[in-house]
Amino acid sequence: MISDELRRLRAALVMIASQKLENELSDDEWDGADIDAGYNGCVREAREALTPPD
């Protein structure tokens, strides 16, 4: 079961990724595949930033 803290952290990551993607979007040059790839990249970056080094 996911704790409330992890749920809040996940929600924050999604918000950060969404905002970053929104900042990068141009109405004329993005299609659905680009948006999905950009969003996934943002989420990956956020997760990597929060992962402690080995």
HUDAWO-V145633 format. One record per residue. PHI is phi as a letter, one per 40 degrees, with the letter a starting at -180 (NA if undefined). NEAR is the number of other ideal C-beta (glycine too) atoms within 10 Angstrom. D_CENTER is the distance of its C-alpha to the mean C-alpha in whole Angstrom. Layout:
PHI&NEAR&D_CENTER + PHI&NEAR&D_CENTER
This chain:
NA&3&22 + c&8&19 + c&8&20 + c&7&19 + c&8&18 + c&10&15 + c&10&14 + c&10&14 + c&14&12 + c&14&9 + c&10&10 + c&12&9 + c&17&6 + c&14&5 + c&11&7 + c&15&6 + c&20&3 + c&13&6 + c&11&8 + c&17&8 + c&20&8 + d&12&11 + c&8&12 + c&13&13 + c&13&14 + b&6&18 + d&5&19 + c&5&22 + b&7&20 + b&14&17 + b&7&18 + d&7&16 + c&8&15 + c&13&14 + c&14&11 + c&11&10 + c&12&10 + c&17&8 + c&16&5 + c&12&6 + c&14&7 + c&21&4 + c&18&3 + c&11&7 + c&14&7 + c&19&6 + c&12&8 + c&8&11 + c&9&11 + c&10&12 + c&8&14 + c&4&18 + c&3&20 + c&3&23
